[in-house]
Amino acid sequence: MRLRAEVSLVETDYGKVLLDGRTGRYWELNPTGSLALDELTSGGDVDSVATRLTDEFEVGAERARSDAEALVAVLVEAGLVDG
């Protein structure tokens, strides 16, 4: 999965911000969302995201997987990613 060419990514003190250059809409990701996006855009999948979230944050496996699936759904629905 990769960000579309029209999507800009900015690191912030709190996480990341994605800006869709086509629509002007933006999405702010907290630290867990930022980690998940990094994993996904580095070739990871929902399972690897869930594993990293449980390793690095105090979150259970079921919640981590649910959050990873939700993030992927938002990224796809918003047209922010290819693949």
C-alpha positions as a Markdown table, in Angstrom:
| # | Residue | x | y | z |
|---|---|---|---|---|
| 1 | Met | 0.0 | 0.0 | 0.0 |
| 2 | Arg | 1.3 | 3.4 | -0.8 |
| 3 | Leu | 0.0 | 7.0 | -0.6 |
| 4 | Arg | -1.3 | 8.4 | -3.9 |
| 5 | Ala | 0.9 | 11.0 | -5.6 |
| 6 | Glu | -1.6 | 13.7 | -4.7 |
| 7 | Val | -1.4 | 13.1 | -1.0 |
| 8 | Ser | 1.2 | 15.0 | 1.0 |
| 9 | Leu | 2.5 | 13.7 | 4.3 |
| 10 | Val | 3.8 | 16.0 | 7.1 |
| 11 | Glu | 5.3 | 14.8 | 10.4 |
| 12 | Thr | 4.1 | 16.7 | 13.4 |
| 13 | Asp | 5.0 | 16.7 | 17.1 |
| 14 | Tyr | 2.0 | 14.5 | 17.7 |
| 15 | Gly | 2.0 | 12.2 | 14.7 |
| 16 | Lys | 1.3 | 12.9 | 11.0 |
| 17 | Val | -1.0 | 14.9 | 8.8 |
| 18 | Leu | -2.2 | 13.7 | 5.4 |
| 19 | Leu | -3.4 | 16.3 | 2.9 |
| 20 | Asp | -5.3 | 15.3 | -0.2 |
| 21 | Gly | -4.2 | 17.8 | -2.8 |
| 22 | Arg | -7.2 | 16.9 | -5.0 |
| 23 | Thr | -9.9 | 17.9 | -2.4 |
| 24 | Gly | -8.0 | 20.0 | 0.1 |
| 25 | Arg | -9.2 | 17.6 | 2.9 |
| 26 | Tyr | -6.8 | 16.6 | 5.6 |
| 27 | Trp | -6.5 | 13.8 | 8.2 |
| 28 | Glu | -4.5 | 14.0 | 11.4 |
| 29 | Leu | -3.0 | 10.8 | 12.7 |
| 30 | Asn | -2.1 | 10.2 | 16.3 |
| 31 | Pro | 1.0 | 8.2 | 17.3 |
| 32 | Thr | -0.7 | 4.9 | 16.9 |
| 33 | Gly | -2.2 | 5.9 | 13.5 |
| 34 | Ser | 1.3 | 7.1 | 12.4 |
| 35 | Leu | 2.9 | 3.8 | 13.3 |
| 36 | Ala | 0.2 | 1.9 | 11.5 |
| 37 | Leu | 0.6 | 4.1 | 8.4 |
| 38 | Asp | 4.4 | 3.6 | 8.4 |
| 39 | Glu | 3.9 | -0.2 | 8.7 |
| 40 | Leu | 1.3 | -0.3 | 5.9 |
| 41 | Thr | 3.4 | 1.9 | 3.5 |
| 42 | Ser | 6.5 | -0.2 | 4.2 |
| 43 | Gly | 4.8 | -3.3 | 2.8 |
| 44 | Gly | 3.1 | -4.5 | 6.0 |
| 45 | Asp | -0.5 | -5.7 | 6.3 |
| 46 | Val | -3.2 | -5.6 | 9.0 |
| 47 | Asp | -1.6 | -8.4 | 10.9 |
| 48 | Ser | 1.8 | -6.8 | 11.0 |
| 49 | Val | 0.2 | -3.5 | 12.1 |
| 50 | Ala | -1.6 | -5.2 | 14.9 |
| 51 | Thr | 1.5 | -6.9 | 16.1 |
| 52 | Arg | 3.5 | -3.6 | 16.1 |
| 53 | Leu | 0.7 | -1.8 | 17.9 |
| 54 | Thr | 0.5 | -4.5 | 20.7 |
| 55 | Asp | 4.3 | -4.5 | 21.0 |
| 56 | Glu | 4.7 | -0.7 | 21.2 |
| 57 | Phe | 1.5 | 0.4 | 22.9 |
| 58 | Glu | -0.7 | -0.8 | 25.7 |
| 59 | Val | -3.4 | -2.3 | 23.5 |
| 60 | Gly | -4.8 | -5.8 | 23.2 |
| 61 | Ala | -4.5 | -7.8 | 20.0 |
| 62 | Glu | -8.2 | -7.7 | 19.2 |
| 63 | Arg | -8.4 | -3.9 | 19.5 |
| 64 | Ala | -5.1 | -3.5 | 17.6 |
| 65 | Arg | -6.5 | -5.5 | 14.7 |
| 66 | Ser | -9.8 | -3.7 | 14.7 |
| 67 | Asp | -8.0 | -0.3 | 14.7 |
| 68 | Ala | -5.7 | -1.4 | 11.8 |
| 69 | Glu | -8.7 | -2.6 | 9.8 |
| 70 | Ala | -10.5 | 0.7 | 10.4 |
| 71 | Leu | -7.5 | 2.8 | 9.4 |
| 72 | Val | -7.2 | 0.8 | 6.1 |
| 73 | Ala | -10.9 | 1.2 | 5.4 |
| 74 | Val | -10.6 | 5.0 | 5.9 |
| 75 | Leu | -7.5 | 5.3 | 3.7 |
| 76 | Val | -9.1 | 3.3 | 0.9 |
| 77 | Glu | -12.5 | 5.0 | 1.2 |
| 78 | Ala | -10.9 | 8.5 | 1.1 |
| 79 | Gly | -8.8 | 7.5 | -1.9 |
| 80 | Leu | -5.6 | 8.3 | -0.1 |
| 81 | Val | -3.8 | 5.1 | -1.1 |
| 82 | Asp | -3.1 | 2.8 | -4.0 |
| 83 | Gly | -2.9 | -0.9 | -3.6 |
